[in-house]
């Protein structure tokens, strides 16, 4: 049987990041793969010049330009774009989806579900770390001869028995809800695209945005960066939070009005952990860098061998399923393309 022709354009550094050697060798043996051995990203023109010969195109972080009409006019055999990374919004435009991908039944695969595992793990860890103020307690014992931090209560409303507000039933948001299910707590969900019934099936109660902030002890943000969500969380919502509430954001910095967040954090009422900011990184003189009740991590929530190596395995399986005529896990639902992060 003739092997399907795949053009693999990610760089070598990306390959070692997301593929185990076993998965990568399996891909090379099962398909006729042309590998980008330049270790440099390609231009749109370069992709268009060579795409005609391939049944599948594999892209990744930093390895491919936007795929324009020029690319799709150059091929009539492409069946799958397998993005061995997260968001595909920078790779494809809504016009390309409507004019080429849908009419030609071209599948776009995204490995975002694999990355979601890593981010969800980080988000739950940040919730626990932040509400318990572990960083401050550890630093106090390391930097002074004291034992218990004099300004932090020993007791508090930690995760057990609390109400956790999840903003956005994204892949990560859903995974966070799943991870929290064994805990004895209440989960609230804000997502206008999810029905009450679907929220209940996920294990959460659907509520409005303000109600979520009013009732939650801890809030974790998983909404995409879209015009609709720009500064969706502002001073009105933050003011509703309870004393010593926790806010974690591992999604996108633009979802929260940063000036409002700084103002609320400066009065010491809430504790905050941000893996993302707006802008990113924050300015050198940003108050976010100096406040004791704000923890910053440098956009690393998605990192981790578990999720990254699943990217390679999922990419390989997507190719297998596509050419076998089976449903592809991770295939982009074009009907919701505008809502993607």
TORPAVEX-701650 format. One record per residue (C-alpha): residue number from 1; x, y, z. Coordinates in Angstrom, 3 decimals. Each point is the difference from the previous one (the first is absolute). Example, Ala and Ser with C-alpha at 12.3 -4.5 7.8 and 13.67 -1.06 7.14 Angstrom:
BEGIN
(1,(12.300,-4.500,7.800))
(2,(1.370,3.440,-0.660))
***
This chain:
BEGIN
(1,(0.000,0.000,0.000))
(2,(1.297,3.427,-0.951))
(3,(0.807,2.119,3.017))
(4,(-1.675,3.361,0.383))
(5,(2.335,2.923,-0.645))
(6,(0.459,2.308,2.980))
(7,(1.940,3.246,0.089))
(8,(1.402,0.537,3.481))
(9,(1.070,3.641,0.269))
(10,(0.671,0.467,3.766))
(11,(3.610,0.606,0.983))
(12,(2.213,-2.522,1.770))
(13,(-0.325,1.810,3.323))
(14,(-3.784,-0.248,-0.196))
(15,(0.229,-3.698,-0.838))
(16,(2.022,-0.846,3.099))
(17,(-2.411,2.073,2.072))
(18,(-3.226,-1.781,-0.950))
(19,(0.932,-3.430,-1.362))
(20,(1.490,-2.931,1.815))
(21,(2.568,-1.716,-2.195))
(22,(-2.330,-3.013,-0.254))
(23,(-2.989,2.034,-1.234))
(24,(2.143,1.922,-2.462))
(25,(1.511,-3.164,-1.467))
(26,(-3.449,-1.557,-0.264))
(27,(-1.174,2.988,-2.013))
(28,(2.991,-0.271,-2.331))
(29,(-0.623,-3.720,-0.540))
(30,(-3.766,0.191,-0.544))
(31,(0.004,2.944,-2.412))
(32,(2.187,1.375,-2.769))
(33,(1.232,3.010,1.951))
(34,(2.026,2.884,-1.366))
(35,(1.704,1.699,2.910))
(36,(0.976,3.646,0.222))
(37,(3.701,-0.418,0.732))
(38,(0.889,3.712,-0.189))
(39,(-1.091,0.670,3.615))
(40,(-1.553,3.231,-1.258))
(41,(-3.615,0.982,-0.439))
(42,(-1.412,0.191,-3.507))
(43,(-1.710,2.865,-1.773))
(44,(-3.480,-0.171,-1.486))
(45,(1.572,0.059,-3.448))
(46,(2.238,-2.959,0.811))
(47,(-2.943,-2.034,1.238))
(48,(-2.043,0.854,-3.094))
(49,(2.848,-0.994,-2.312))
(50,(0.235,-3.575,1.341))
(51,(-3.385,-0.864,1.526))
(52,(-1.467,-1.538,-3.179))
(53,(1.703,-3.371,0.553))
(54,(-1.273,-0.657,3.513))
(55,(-3.047,-1.625,1.596))
(56,(0.754,1.459,3.419))
(57,(1.811,2.988,1.462))
(58,(1.382,0.013,3.539))
(59,(0.651,3.373,1.612))
(60,(1.172,1.029,3.447))
(61,(1.179,2.859,2.176))
(62,(2.036,2.519,-1.967))
(63,(0.235,-2.184,-3.082))
(64,(-2.703,1.200,-2.356))
(65,(-1.419,3.269,-1.275))
(66,(-3.705,0.759,-0.471))
(67,(-1.452,-2.337,-2.617))
(68,(-1.555,2.315,-2.572))
(69,(-2.036,-0.555,-3.142))
(70,(3.281,-0.288,-1.907))
(71,(0.721,-3.239,1.851))
(72,(-3.373,-1.610,-0.615))
(73,(-0.145,1.046,-3.649))
(74,(3.210,-1.983,-0.432))
(75,(-1.435,-3.332,1.204))
(76,(-3.028,-2.173,-0.635))
(77,(1.152,-3.053,1.975))
(78,(0.587,1.364,3.493))
(79,(-2.231,-1.825,2.519))
(80,(1.317,1.088,3.383))
(81,(1.881,2.825,1.659))
(82,(1.399,-1.493,3.200))
(83,(1.070,2.785,2.349))
(84,(2.292,-1.538,2.590))
(85,(-0.588,2.908,2.362))
(86,(-2.947,1.960,1.390))
(87,(-2.007,2.786,-1.601))
(88,(-0.506,0.023,-3.770))
(89,(-1.496,3.500,-0.157))
(90,(3.263,1.559,-1.193))
(91,(0.451,-2.788,-2.572))
(92,(-3.416,0.235,-1.671))
(93,(-2.459,2.818,-0.580))
(94,(-3.793,-0.315,0.048))
(95,(0.036,0.708,-3.734))
(96,(2.352,-2.920,-0.665))
(97,(-2.210,-2.266,2.087))
(98,(-3.116,1.012,-1.944))
(99,(1.549,0.068,-3.484))
(100,(2.261,-3.039,0.095))
(101,(-0.077,-2.211,3.084))
(102,(-3.742,-0.562,0.296))
(103,(-0.741,-0.457,-3.734))
(104,(2.946,-2.375,-0.426))
(105,(-0.555,-1.903,3.266))
(106,(3.550,0.766,1.114))
(107,(0.469,-0.868,3.664))
(108,(1.903,2.318,2.300))
(109,(1.372,-1.765,3.052))
(110,(1.165,1.866,3.097))
(111,(1.916,-1.575,2.881))
(112,(-1.559,2.494,2.418))
(113,(-1.614,-2.823,2.052))
(114,(3.470,-1.273,0.915))
(115,(1.146,3.439,1.123))
(116,(-3.249,0.430,1.935))
(117,(1.054,-2.805,2.348))
(118,(3.128,1.902,0.981))
(119,(-1.797,3.319,0.450))
(120,(-2.780,-1.564,2.072))
(121,(2.539,-1.644,2.296))
(122,(1.743,3.351,0.432))
(123,(-3.269,1.848,0.645))
(124,(-1.053,-2.359,2.783))
(125,(3.463,0.206,1.529))
(126,(-0.090,3.789,-0.155))
(127,(-3.382,0.057,1.712))
(128,(1.379,-2.005,2.902))
(129,(3.298,1.868,0.175))
(130,(-1.599,3.429,-0.126))
(131,(-2.823,-0.492,2.462))
(132,(2.407,-1.539,2.497))
(133,(2.645,2.721,-0.608))
(134,(2.717,-2.658,-0.117))
(135,(2.480,2.259,-1.786))
(136,(-0.203,2.625,2.746))
(137,(0.257,-2.564,2.769))
(138,(3.006,-1.683,-1.608))
(139,(1.760,3.304,-0.654))
(140,(-0.630,1.171,3.550))
(141,(1.679,-3.031,1.537))
(142,(2.862,0.183,-2.509))
(143,(0.667,3.733,0.290))
(144,(-0.605,0.592,3.723))
(145,(0.594,-1.852,3.237))
(146,(-3.754,-0.117,0.560))
(147,(-2.321,-2.967,-0.394))
(148,(-3.598,0.980,-0.737))
(149,(-0.583,3.077,-2.156))
(150,(-1.466,2.624,2.357))
(151,(-2.246,1.545,-2.680))
(152,(-1.553,-3.170,-1.400))
(153,(-2.675,-1.951,1.847))
(154,(0.708,-3.667,0.545))
(155,(-3.606,-0.916,-0.806))
(156,(-2.104,0.954,-2.972))
(157,(-2.463,-1.174,-2.625))
(158,(2.274,-2.174,-2.053))
(159,(-1.117,-2.276,-2.834))
(160,(-1.890,-2.634,1.987))
(161,(-3.508,1.162,0.841))
(162,(0.311,3.055,-2.218))
(163,(-1.854,1.353,-3.019))
(164,(2.174,0.148,-3.112))
(165,(-1.021,2.152,-2.950))
(166,(1.198,-1.209,-3.411))
(167,(-0.152,2.603,-2.767))
(168,(-0.185,-1.649,-3.404))
(169,(-0.865,-3.602,-0.868))
(170,(2.999,-0.182,-2.288))
(171,(2.071,-3.156,-0.302))
(172,(1.956,1.149,3.038))
(173,(-3.080,1.141,1.909))
(174,(-1.671,-3.368,-0.503))
(175,(3.152,-1.823,1.066))
(176,(0.219,2.138,3.150))
(177,(-3.605,-0.858,0.858))
(178,(0.842,-3.663,-0.506))
(179,(3.074,0.200,2.241))
(180,(-2.019,1.706,2.739))
(181,(-2.785,-2.594,0.028))
(182,(1.505,-2.178,2.779))
(183,(0.256,3.014,2.323))
(184,(-2.778,0.899,2.393))
(185,(-0.841,3.370,-1.534))
(186,(-2.538,1.846,-2.155))
(187,(0.851,0.940,-3.599))
(188,(-1.606,2.964,-1.752))
(189,(0.417,0.525,-3.743))
(190,(-0.332,3.107,-2.099))
(191,(-0.150,-0.642,-3.734))
(192,(-2.776,1.508,-2.161))
(193,(0.441,-2.766,-2.588))
(194,(-0.740,-2.822,2.444))
(195,(-3.543,-0.989,0.974))
(196,(-1.129,-0.625,3.559))
(197,(-0.319,-3.678,-0.823))
(198,(3.489,-0.265,-1.474))
(199,(1.480,1.805,3.009))
(200,(-1.758,-2.468,2.284))
(201,(1.391,-2.891,-2.020))
(202,(3.474,1.471,0.439))
(203,(-0.557,0.118,3.765))
(204,(-0.574,3.734,0.371))
(205,(-2.791,2.507,0.505))
(206,(-0.336,2.543,-2.795))
(207,(-0.234,3.572,1.281))
(208,(0.432,3.558,-1.222))
(209,(3.382,1.679,0.188))
(210,(-0.848,2.296,2.902))
(211,(-1.668,-2.787,1.943))
(212,(3.103,-2.122,-0.418))
(213,(2.171,2.702,1.537))
(214,(-2.491,0.667,2.756))
(215,(-0.197,-3.649,1.095))
(216,(3.521,-1.296,-0.621))
(217,(2.836,-0.440,2.452))
(218,(2.366,-0.691,-2.875))
(219,(-0.188,0.922,-3.698))
(220,(1.991,-1.569,-2.833))
(221,(-0.078,1.540,-3.483))
(222,(-0.086,-2.130,-3.164))
(223,(-1.705,2.238,-2.561))
(224,(1.580,0.621,-3.430))
(225,(1.353,3.342,-1.137))
(226,(-2.673,1.332,-2.357))
(227,(-1.550,3.445,-0.516))
(228,(-2.912,-1.270,2.075))
(229,(2.189,-0.801,3.007))
(230,(2.243,3.094,-0.098))
(231,(0.135,1.290,3.613))
(232,(-3.085,-2.093,0.747))
(233,(1.051,-0.118,3.646))
(234,(0.214,3.514,1.408))
(235,(-0.407,2.021,3.151))
(236,(-3.718,-0.858,0.255))
(237,(0.700,-3.726,0.181))
(238,(3.139,0.197,2.142))
(239,(-1.768,2.152,2.582))
(240,(-2.506,-2.829,0.518))
(241,(2.659,-2.426,1.192))
(242,(0.101,-1.037,3.622))
(243,(2.786,0.987,2.346))
(244,(3.091,-2.146,-0.674))
(245,(-1.442,-1.417,-3.212))
(246,(2.339,-1.511,-2.582))
(247,(0.274,0.929,-3.689))
(248,(2.047,-2.194,-2.353))
(249,(0.472,0.758,-3.697))
(250,(1.699,-2.527,-2.274))
(251,(-1.981,1.038,-3.109))
(252,(0.810,3.414,-1.494))
(253,(0.840,3.254,1.736))
(254,(-2.426,2.034,-2.101))
(255,(-3.013,-1.716,1.586))
(256,(0.600,1.979,3.226))
(257,(0.132,3.791,0.223))
(258,(3.518,0.192,1.390))
(259,(-0.379,3.479,1.485))
(260,(-3.084,-1.152,1.894))
(261,(1.793,-3.129,1.187))
(262,(2.973,2.005,1.258))
(263,(-2.297,2.397,1.853))
(264,(-1.826,-2.878,1.688))
(265,(3.223,-1.830,0.850))
(266,(1.613,3.129,1.448))
(267,(-2.622,0.226,2.730))
(268,(0.995,-3.501,1.115))
(269,(-3.501,-1.490,-0.199))
(270,(0.792,-2.763,-2.481))
(271,(2.847,-2.328,-0.915))
(272,(0.977,-0.352,-3.655))
(273,(2.046,-2.391,-2.123))
(274,(0.630,0.918,-3.640))
(275,(1.717,-2.137,-2.609))
(276,(-1.056,2.535,-2.644))
(277,(-0.115,3.802,0.003))
(278,(-0.888,2.851,-2.328))
(279,(2.522,1.024,-1.206))
(280,(2.216,-3.031,0.309))
(281,(2.388,0.161,1.678))
(282,(-1.206,2.795,2.298))
(283,(1.988,3.218,-0.010))
(284,(3.043,0.058,2.258))
(285,(-1.714,2.518,2.269))
(286,(-3.391,-1.755,0.043))
(287,(-1.497,-0.276,3.504))
(288,(-0.761,-3.627,-0.820))
(289,(3.708,-0.735,0.447))
(290,(0.131,1.549,3.475))
(291,(-3.244,-0.908,1.777))
(292,(0.386,-2.682,2.667))
(293,(-3.442,-1.441,-0.761))
(294,(0.650,-0.383,-3.737))
(295,(1.959,-2.963,-1.354))
(296,(1.287,0.151,-3.582))
(297,(1.170,-2.947,-2.082))
(298,(1.452,0.564,-3.512))
(299,(-2.681,-1.611,-2.212))
(300,(1.124,-3.545,0.778))
(301,(-3.275,-1.648,1.051))
(302,(-0.145,-1.945,-3.266))
(303,(3.458,-1.523,0.425))
(304,(0.625,-3.577,1.098))
(305,(1.217,-3.261,-1.492))
(306,(-3.375,-1.675,0.454))
(307,(-1.988,2.395,-2.153))
(308,(2.797,0.813,-2.441))
(309,(0.709,-3.638,-0.832))
(310,(-3.725,-0.588,-0.381))
(311,(0.113,2.640,-2.749))
(312,(2.195,-2.243,-2.113))
(313,(-2.059,-3.094,0.719))
(314,(-3.255,1.809,-0.780))
(315,(1.460,1.379,-3.243))
(316,(1.014,-3.484,-1.113))
(317,(-3.431,-1.391,0.884))
(318,(-1.715,2.855,-1.858))
(319,(1.834,-0.976,-3.185))
(320,(-0.913,-3.653,0.458))
(321,(-3.665,0.763,0.631))
(322,(-0.311,2.521,-2.819))
(323,(1.283,-2.333,-2.686))
(324,(-1.959,-2.932,1.412))
(325,(-3.219,2.006,-0.228))
(326,(-0.509,0.051,3.783))
(327,(-0.979,3.011,2.132))
(328,(3.073,2.024,0.980))
(329,(0.314,0.885,3.670))
(330,(1.082,3.621,0.159))
(331,(-1.568,0.934,-3.335))
(332,(-1.021,3.661,-0.024))
(333,(-3.747,0.573,-0.078))
(334,(-0.292,2.609,-2.730))
(335,(-3.487,1.031,1.147))
(336,(1.630,1.451,3.144))
(337,(3.158,1.341,-1.662))
(338,(-0.735,3.619,0.962))
(339,(-0.139,-0.975,3.669))
(340,(3.408,-1.665,0.056))
(341,(2.808,1.574,1.982))
***
